[in-house]
Each structure stands twice: as structure tokens, then as C-alpha cells.
Amino acid sequence: MAKFKLIVSHPDGKSQVVEVEGPKAQPLIGKMVGETLDGSVIGLSGMELRITGGSDKYGFPMRKSVHGGVRVATMLRGGTGYNPKQGGLQKRKQVRGNVITEDIVQVNLKLVEGKSETARKEK
């Protein structure tokens, strides 16, 4: 059974944690970083969410440029998974692919459309 911790970032800078498992988590499996999904699938009706990344059970981050749901060691010059201290440095680092599998534990989401819960309370 898949179990995910979803971190939903709102435009006002606040974030919300939603944990899903079992049948509620199944629609996320096979989705890629950058895809959008309806919030009602995970219990946040009226919201449209974009997948921005995540990490697996060992803490390796998902990288958009690595295709598939595998973990690979690749040469990185910067970006997700490696932040060099000087320009021009590159290093071999392990990162996870851009497809959500059952090995993923945390999925980062960004609110694209719809009213956030915090915005509704303030108005």
C-alpha cells in the first residue's frame, strides 16, 4: 500500500500537510513532476495542484530531468540535489526520477488555481 505525505504550498507563503494512504494515494502513482491534478482526488476540493517534486524513503530528491521512477547516480552541475559552492563544479550524486512510485514518501505540491483555506478565512 502506498502512503504519501503531501506538502501543499499556497501562494500566500503558507503550507499545509496532508497524509494519504491506500485508495486515496493510488491516483498519484504514475504522475510526473510538472503535471497538474485536481485537488478533490486527495480531499482538497476546488483546488488545482501542480507536482513540484518530492523525495523517496531514503531522502533522495526527485529531479525533473531524470526520466522514470528509478534512482540513479548522475553528474550534476547544480539544481535539485546539488548546490555547488563555486561555478563550474560538478559532482556525481544520487537522485530519484520524475515519476511517483511507491518508494516515494513525500510529494511537494503547489496550488495553481482555487482559493486556499487561509485566504478564505481572512476574507
C-alpha positions as CSV (number, residue, x, y, z in Angstrom):
1,M,0.0,0.0,0.0
2,A,1.2,3.4,-0.9
3,K,1.4,6.1,1.7
4,F,2.4,9.7,0.9
5,K,2.9,12.9,2.9
6,L,1.7,15.7,0.7
7,I,3.1,19.2,1.3
8,V,0.7,21.8,-0.4
9,S,2.3,25.3,-0.8
10,H,-0.2,28.2,-1.0
11,P,0.6,31.5,-2.9
12,D,0.5,33.4,0.4
13,G,3.6,31.6,1.6
14,K,1.9,29.1,4.0
15,S,1.9,25.4,3.5
16,Q,-0.4,22.5,4.5
17,V,0.5,18.9,5.2
18,V,-1.9,16.2,4.0
19,E,-1.3,12.5,4.6
20,V,-2.9,10.0,2.2
21,E,-2.7,6.2,2.0
22,G,-4.4,3.3,0.4
23,P,-7.1,4.1,-2.2
24,K,-6.6,7.9,-1.9
25,A,-2.9,7.5,-2.8
26,Q,-3.4,5.4,-5.8
27,P,-4.3,8.3,-8.3
28,L,-0.8,9.8,-7.5
29,I,1.2,6.8,-8.6
30,G,2.5,7.2,-12.2
31,K,2.2,11.0,-12.2
32,M,5.2,13.0,-13.2
33,V,6.8,16.2,-11.8
34,G,5.2,19.2,-13.5
35,E,1.8,17.6,-14.0
36,T,-1.3,19.1,-12.6
37,L,-4.1,17.3,-10.8
38,D,-7.4,18.0,-9.3
39,G,-7.4,18.6,-5.5
40,S,-10.6,16.5,-5.0
41,V,-8.5,13.4,-5.7
42,I,-6.7,13.9,-2.4
43,G,-9.5,15.6,-0.4
44,L,-8.9,19.2,-1.3
45,S,-11.9,20.0,-3.4
46,G,-11.9,23.2,-5.6
47,M,-8.2,23.3,-5.9
48,E,-5.9,22.6,-8.8
49,L,-2.4,21.4,-7.8
50,R,0.9,21.1,-9.6
51,I,3.5,18.5,-8.6
52,T,6.8,20.3,-8.0
53,G,9.0,17.5,-6.6
54,G,9.4,15.1,-3.7
55,S,11.8,12.6,-2.0
56,D,12.0,8.9,-1.6
57,K,12.2,6.8,1.6
58,Y,16.0,7.3,1.8
59,G,15.8,11.1,1.3
60,F,17.0,11.3,-2.3
61,P,15.2,14.1,-4.1
62,M,13.1,13.8,-7.3
63,R,14.7,15.5,-10.3
64,K,12.6,16.6,-13.3
65,S,15.4,15.8,-15.8
66,V,15.7,12.2,-14.8
67,H,13.1,10.1,-16.5
68,G,11.3,7.2,-14.9
69,G,10.8,6.1,-11.3
70,V,14.4,4.9,-10.7
71,R,17.2,6.1,-8.5
72,V,20.4,6.9,-10.5
73,A,23.8,8.4,-9.8
74,T,24.2,11.2,-12.3
75,M,26.6,14.1,-12.9
76,L,25.1,17.3,-11.7
77,R,26.2,20.9,-12.2
78,G,23.6,22.4,-9.9
79,G,19.8,22.5,-9.3
80,T,17.8,19.9,-7.4
81,G,20.1,17.5,-5.5
82,Y,23.3,19.5,-5.7
83,N,24.2,23.2,-4.9
84,P,27.9,23.8,-5.8
85,K,29.8,26.4,-3.8
86,Q,31.7,27.7,-6.9
87,G,30.7,28.0,-10.5
88,G,31.8,25.2,-12.9
89,L,31.8,22.4,-10.3
90,Q,30.1,19.2,-11.0
91,K,29.6,16.1,-8.9
92,R,28.1,12.6,-9.2
93,K,25.0,12.5,-6.9
94,Q,22.1,10.1,-6.5
95,V,18.7,11.4,-7.4
96,R,15.3,9.9,-8.0
97,G,13.4,10.0,-11.3
98,N,10.5,12.3,-12.1
99,V,7.7,9.6,-11.7
100,I,5.9,9.0,-8.5
101,T,6.2,5.4,-7.4
102,E,5.5,3.5,-4.1
103,D,9.1,4.3,-3.0
104,I,8.3,8.0,-2.8
105,V,7.4,9.2,0.7
106,Q,7.0,13.0,0.3
107,V,5.3,14.8,-2.6
108,N,5.6,18.6,-2.9
109,L,2.6,20.3,-4.5
110,K,1.9,23.9,-5.4
111,L,-1.6,25.5,-5.5
112,V,-2.2,26.7,-9.1
113,E,-5.9,27.6,-9.1
114,G,-8.6,27.8,-6.5
115,K,-9.0,29.6,-3.2
116,S,-6.6,28.5,-0.4
117,E,-8.0,27.7,3.0
118,T,-6.1,30.5,4.6
119,A,-7.3,33.1,2.1
120,R,-10.9,32.1,2.7
121,K,-10.6,32.6,6.4
122,E,-9.1,36.1,6.0
123,K,-11.8,37.5,3.8
